[in-house]
Amino acid sequence: MVSSIREFVEIDLDPGAVGGCDFDLRGVEPDATDIDLLLKLNVDPGPAPMVTSSLLHTCNPSSNLFENPTPVGPAPWPIGEFVVPEPGGVGHVVEASVPESFLGSASQVRLVLLAETDSGALDVLSTTDGPPDGGPILFS
């Protein structure tokens, strides 16, 4: 049984431009580059799944490190569940937010997502259709 999950949402505020920090995707895909913000969520997948903490880190490009963790959101908050096509399968929907003030004047952002369990299981989503060579996840 998984006792905790860490969700990482990497945010690139200027897709296509060089800058930001690298984020280690644990060998599942090549590292994400040019990441400006890193949202770290801790999830308790217990009987009533909850996000237990949410911290937003900013990139210090000169050191290639994410620093200045800032709590965001009134943790804890519940996550959603839905039935998947496997018998007894359940999926989860984790919602989170980032204060608009952290997005500055970005007209478009790119997202990269990583989920990691305490047992070391990993899941990465960096493209709209799944494969690493697919189109980036962009929001205007």
Secondary structure, 3 states (H helix, E strand, C coil): CCCCEEEEEEEECCCCCCCCEEECCECCECCEEEECEEEEEEEECCCCCEEEEEEEEEEECCCCEEEEEEECCCCCEECEEEECCCCCCEEEECCCCCCHHHHCCCCCEEEEEEEEECCCCEEEECECCCCCCCCEEEEC
